[in-house]
Amino acid sequence: MKRVSKQTGFFKSFDDTRIYYEIRGAGKPLVLAYGIGCLINHWQQQIKYFSSHYTVITFDYRAHHQSETPQDQTHLNVEGIARDIRGLLDHLEIKKASLWGHSFGAQVITHTYDLFPESVSNLVFINGFVSDPLKGMLGNNIASSVFNLFNSGYNLLPETLSLLWRKAVNNPVAIQLAALSGGFNLNLTSLKDVEIYARGVASMDLDAFLTLFESMVKFDGRPVLGRIEVPVLIIAGNKDSITPLKLQQEVHKKIRKSHLLVVPYGSHCSLLDMPEFVNLRIEKFLKENAY
């Protein structure tokens, strides 16, 4: 596959926060929204595949990596990112695009559709969730309790918790545990990709991360699902303990024009586990729903 050049840039969003983006390829536009704390690198296999026939647009969320943290913390939420996507499309003079969301990115594109349906041609959810992901994660409510405990501790000892957070996230044992919990399938995904993800999370300002994480937990996009009028492809992993298959099936039932693909042995990162399988199915979906 021939090498595709990359264009990079920044634009000022609705509240003057500078948002970083990358563009590769030419053709109909695809906007890719990653999971919370992730990096653009998470989409590497999709970028390589689709940039030969489409314009692939990736960006860093506000408070992530090369994008700025908003001065007004009340704008550090799902709605703020959804408005960033609309701002990005306006900046690039794109009227309508296919929006893809992995994990937390499904909340982002669901809310983008709710606010700006005229800007969306179709939606692709990959291991996504549209409401509180901590409820029922790993088959119990331990994740919710851990988050509440950590958040309370951070309010009391922010510097200490920030230091412990960076050490824990970068710890090789923690990385292995994240994989074993259903976040990654190490039989299919390179450990290097898991380590890159861990470094990305660790590089974030913890205060900003927790603020956005709390917004994610409080967000409920389920009422939007029945109002979605564009075609939707839902990709689930049958070994995903973070966003169990049952939740993906519930989303599928609520969206009238949706299709469900279950990735065999797929973890919470099916796009990295079996990229060829995932890419071919998305390509078929795009061709069937040309815009």
C-alpha positions as CSV (number, residue, x, y, z in Angstrom):
1,M,0.0,0.0,0.0
2,K,1.4,3.4,-1.0
3,R,2.4,5.9,1.6
4,V,-0.2,8.6,2.1
5,S,1.0,12.1,3.1
6,K,-0.2,13.7,6.4
7,Q,-1.5,17.2,6.8
8,T,-1.7,18.6,10.3
9,G,-3.2,21.7,11.8
10,F,-5.0,23.5,14.6
11,F,-8.3,25.4,14.8
12,K,-9.9,27.4,17.5
13,S,-13.1,25.8,18.7
14,F,-16.3,27.5,20.1
15,D,-14.6,28.6,23.3
16,D,-11.2,29.4,21.7
17,T,-9.6,26.1,22.8
18,R,-7.0,25.1,20.2
19,I,-7.8,21.6,18.8
20,Y,-5.1,19.6,16.9
21,Y,-6.1,17.5,13.8
22,E,-4.5,15.3,11.1
23,I,-5.7,14.7,7.6
24,R,-4.7,11.8,5.3
25,G,-5.9,10.7,1.9
26,A,-8.6,12.1,-0.4
27,G,-12.3,11.2,-1.0
28,K,-15.4,11.3,1.2
29,P,-14.6,12.4,4.8
30,L,-14.3,10.0,7.8
31,V,-13.9,11.5,11.2
32,L,-12.4,9.1,13.8
33,A,-13.1,9.7,17.6
34,Y,-11.0,7.6,19.9
35,G,-11.5,6.4,23.5
36,I,-10.9,8.6,26.6
37,G,-7.2,9.0,27.2
38,C,-6.3,7.4,23.9
39,L,-4.0,8.6,21.1
40,I,-4.5,9.0,17.3
41,N,-2.1,6.0,17.0
42,H,-5.0,3.8,18.2
43,W,-6.5,4.2,14.7
44,Q,-3.3,3.3,12.9
45,Q,-4.7,0.3,11.1
46,Q,-7.8,2.1,10.0
47,I,-5.8,5.2,8.9
48,K,-3.5,3.0,6.7
49,Y,-6.4,1.1,5.1
50,F,-9.0,3.9,4.5
51,S,-6.7,6.8,3.5
52,S,-6.1,5.3,0.1
53,H,-9.8,5.9,-0.9
54,Y,-11.2,8.4,1.7
55,T,-10.2,11.5,3.5
56,V,-9.4,10.3,7.0
57,I,-9.6,12.9,9.7
58,T,-8.3,12.3,13.2
59,F,-8.0,14.8,16.1
60,D,-7.0,15.1,19.7
61,Y,-9.8,15.7,22.2
62,R,-9.6,18.8,24.3
63,A,-7.2,18.2,27.2
64,H,-5.6,15.4,25.2
65,H,-2.0,15.5,23.9
66,Q,-1.6,18.3,21.3
67,S,-4.9,19.9,21.9
68,E,-5.4,22.5,24.6
69,T,-7.3,22.2,27.9
70,P,-10.2,24.7,28.0
71,Q,-9.8,27.6,30.4
72,D,-13.4,27.0,31.4
73,Q,-13.5,23.5,32.9
74,T,-17.3,23.3,32.4
75,H,-16.5,22.9,28.7
76,L,-14.5,19.8,29.4
77,N,-17.2,17.3,28.7
78,V,-18.9,15.2,26.0
79,E,-20.8,18.2,24.7
80,G,-17.6,20.2,24.4
81,I,-16.0,17.5,22.2
82,A,-19.1,17.1,20.1
83,R,-19.0,20.9,19.4
84,D,-15.3,20.5,18.5
85,I,-16.2,18.0,15.8
86,R,-18.7,20.4,14.3
87,G,-16.1,23.2,14.6
88,L,-13.6,20.9,12.8
89,L,-16.0,20.2,10.0
90,D,-16.7,23.9,9.6
91,H,-13.0,24.7,9.6
92,L,-12.4,22.2,6.9
93,E,-15.5,23.3,5.0
94,I,-17.0,19.8,5.2
95,K,-20.8,19.7,5.2
96,K,-21.3,16.0,6.1
97,A,-19.1,13.2,7.2
98,S,-19.1,9.6,8.4
99,L,-18.3,9.6,12.2
100,W,-16.6,6.7,13.9
101,G,-16.3,6.3,17.7
102,H,-14.3,3.8,19.6
103,S,-15.3,3.2,23.3
104,F,-16.0,6.6,24.8
105,G,-15.9,7.9,21.2
106,A,-19.4,6.3,20.8
107,Q,-20.8,8.8,23.3
108,V,-19.0,11.6,21.5
109,I,-20.5,10.8,18.0
110,T,-23.9,10.0,19.5
111,H,-24.0,13.5,21.0
112,T,-22.6,15.1,17.9
113,Y,-25.5,13.5,15.9
114,D,-28.0,14.7,18.5
115,L,-26.7,18.3,18.3
116,F,-25.8,18.4,14.5
117,P,-27.7,15.6,12.6
118,E,-27.3,17.5,9.4
119,S,-23.5,17.0,9.6
120,V,-23.6,13.2,9.9
121,S,-23.9,10.8,7.0
122,N,-23.6,7.6,9.0
123,L,-22.1,6.3,12.3
124,V,-19.7,3.5,13.2
125,F,-19.6,2.4,16.8
126,I,-16.6,0.2,17.7
127,N,-16.7,-1.4,21.2
128,G,-18.7,1.7,22.1
129,F,-21.1,2.7,24.9
130,V,-23.6,5.5,25.1
131,S,-24.2,5.6,28.9
132,D,-22.2,5.0,32.1
133,P,-19.7,2.2,31.2
134,L,-18.8,1.5,34.8
135,K,-22.2,-0.1,35.6
136,G,-21.8,-3.8,35.0
137,M,-18.2,-3.5,33.8
138,L,-16.3,-6.8,34.3
139,G,-19.7,-8.2,35.4
140,N,-20.0,-6.2,38.6
141,N,-20.0,-2.7,40.1
142,I,-16.5,-2.7,41.4
143,A,-15.3,-0.3,38.7
144,S,-17.8,2.4,39.9
145,S,-16.6,2.0,43.5
146,V,-13.0,2.3,42.6
147,F,-13.6,5.4,40.5
148,N,-15.6,7.1,43.3
149,L,-12.9,6.2,45.9
150,F,-10.0,7.5,43.6
151,N,-11.9,10.7,42.8
152,S,-12.5,11.4,46.5
153,G,-8.8,10.7,47.3
154,Y,-7.7,13.0,44.5
155,N,-9.7,15.9,46.0
156,L,-7.8,15.4,49.2
157,L,-4.3,14.7,47.9
158,P,-4.1,15.7,44.3
159,E,-0.3,15.8,43.9
160,T,0.2,12.4,45.7
161,L,-2.5,10.7,43.6
162,S,-1.2,12.2,40.4
163,L,2.2,10.7,41.1
164,L,0.8,7.3,42.0
165,W,-1.4,7.4,38.9
166,R,1.5,7.9,36.5
167,K,3.5,5.1,38.2
168,A,0.5,2.7,38.2
169,V,-0.5,3.3,34.6
170,N,3.1,2.8,33.3
171,N,3.7,-0.3,35.4
172,P,4.2,-3.4,33.3
173,V,2.0,-5.5,35.6
174,A,-0.8,-3.0,35.3
175,I,-0.6,-3.1,31.5
176,Q,-0.8,-6.9,31.6
177,L,-3.8,-6.7,33.9
178,A,-5.6,-4.2,31.6
179,A,-5.2,-6.7,28.8
180,L,-6.3,-9.7,30.8
181,S,-9.4,-7.8,32.0
182,G,-10.7,-7.7,28.4
183,G,-9.3,-4.4,27.4
184,F,-6.9,-6.0,24.9
185,N,-6.4,-9.5,23.4
186,L,-2.6,-10.0,23.6
187,N,-2.8,-13.0,21.4
188,L,-3.9,-10.7,18.6
189,T,-2.8,-7.2,19.6
190,S,0.9,-6.2,20.0
191,L,1.9,-5.4,23.6
192,K,3.6,-2.3,22.1
193,D,0.2,-0.9,21.3
194,V,-1.0,-1.4,24.8
195,E,2.1,0.3,26.2
196,I,1.6,3.3,23.8
197,Y,-2.0,3.6,25.1
198,A,-0.7,3.5,28.7
199,R,1.8,6.2,28.0
200,G,-0.9,8.3,26.5
201,V,-3.1,8.0,29.5
202,A,-0.2,8.8,31.9
203,S,0.7,11.9,29.9
204,M,-2.6,13.5,30.6
205,D,-3.2,16.0,33.4
206,L,-5.1,13.9,35.9
207,D,-7.4,16.7,37.0
208,A,-8.5,17.2,33.3
209,F,-8.8,13.4,32.9
210,L,-11.0,13.0,36.0
211,T,-13.2,15.9,34.9
212,L,-13.8,14.4,31.5
213,F,-14.2,10.9,33.0
214,E,-16.9,12.2,35.3
215,S,-18.7,13.7,32.3
216,M,-18.5,10.3,30.6
217,V,-20.0,8.5,33.6
218,K,-22.9,11.0,33.8
219,F,-23.7,11.1,30.1
220,D,-26.7,9.1,28.9
221,G,-27.2,8.9,25.2
222,R,-29.8,6.1,25.2
223,P,-32.7,8.5,24.5
224,V,-30.9,9.6,21.3
225,L,-30.7,6.0,19.9
226,G,-34.3,5.9,18.8
227,R,-34.0,9.2,17.0
228,I,-31.0,8.2,14.9
229,E,-32.1,8.3,11.2
230,V,-28.8,7.6,9.5
231,P,-27.3,4.1,8.9
232,V,-25.2,2.8,11.9
233,L,-22.7,-0.1,12.1
234,I,-22.0,-1.5,15.5
235,I,-18.9,-3.6,16.0
236,A,-18.6,-5.6,19.2
237,G,-16.0,-8.0,20.6
238,N,-17.3,-11.2,22.0
239,K,-14.5,-11.2,24.6
240,D,-15.0,-7.5,25.5
241,S,-15.4,-7.3,29.3
242,I,-15.3,-3.5,29.3
243,T,-18.3,-3.1,27.1
244,P,-20.0,-6.5,27.1
245,L,-21.7,-7.9,24.0
246,K,-25.0,-7.7,25.8
247,L,-24.8,-3.9,25.8
248,Q,-23.9,-3.8,22.1
249,Q,-26.9,-5.9,21.3
250,E,-29.2,-3.5,23.3
251,V,-27.8,-0.5,21.4
252,H,-28.4,-2.4,18.1
253,K,-32.1,-3.1,19.0
254,K,-32.7,0.6,19.8
255,I,-31.3,2.0,16.5
256,R,-33.6,1.3,13.6
257,K,-31.1,1.4,10.8
258,S,-28.2,-0.4,12.5
259,H,-26.1,-3.5,11.7
260,L,-24.2,-5.5,14.3
261,L,-20.9,-7.3,13.7
262,V,-19.5,-9.5,16.4
263,V,-15.7,-9.9,16.2
264,P,-14.6,-13.5,17.3
265,Y,-12.1,-13.3,20.2
266,G,-12.4,-9.5,20.0
267,S,-11.5,-7.6,23.1
268,H,-12.4,-3.9,23.9
269,C,-10.0,-3.0,21.1
270,S,-11.4,-5.1,18.2
271,L,-10.0,-2.5,15.8
272,L,-6.5,-3.6,16.9
273,D,-7.2,-7.3,17.5
274,M,-8.5,-8.1,14.0
275,P,-8.0,-4.9,11.8
276,E,-8.5,-6.6,8.4
277,F,-11.8,-8.2,9.5
278,V,-13.0,-4.9,11.0
279,N,-11.8,-2.8,8.1
280,L,-13.4,-5.0,5.4
281,R,-16.8,-4.8,7.2
282,I,-16.6,-1.1,7.6
283,E,-15.7,-0.7,3.9
284,K,-18.7,-2.8,2.9
285,F,-20.9,-0.7,5.2
286,L,-19.6,2.6,3.6
287,K,-20.2,1.3,0.1
288,E,-23.7,0.1,0.9
289,N,-24.5,3.5,2.4
290,A,-22.7,5.9,0.0
291,Y,-23.1,9.6,0.7
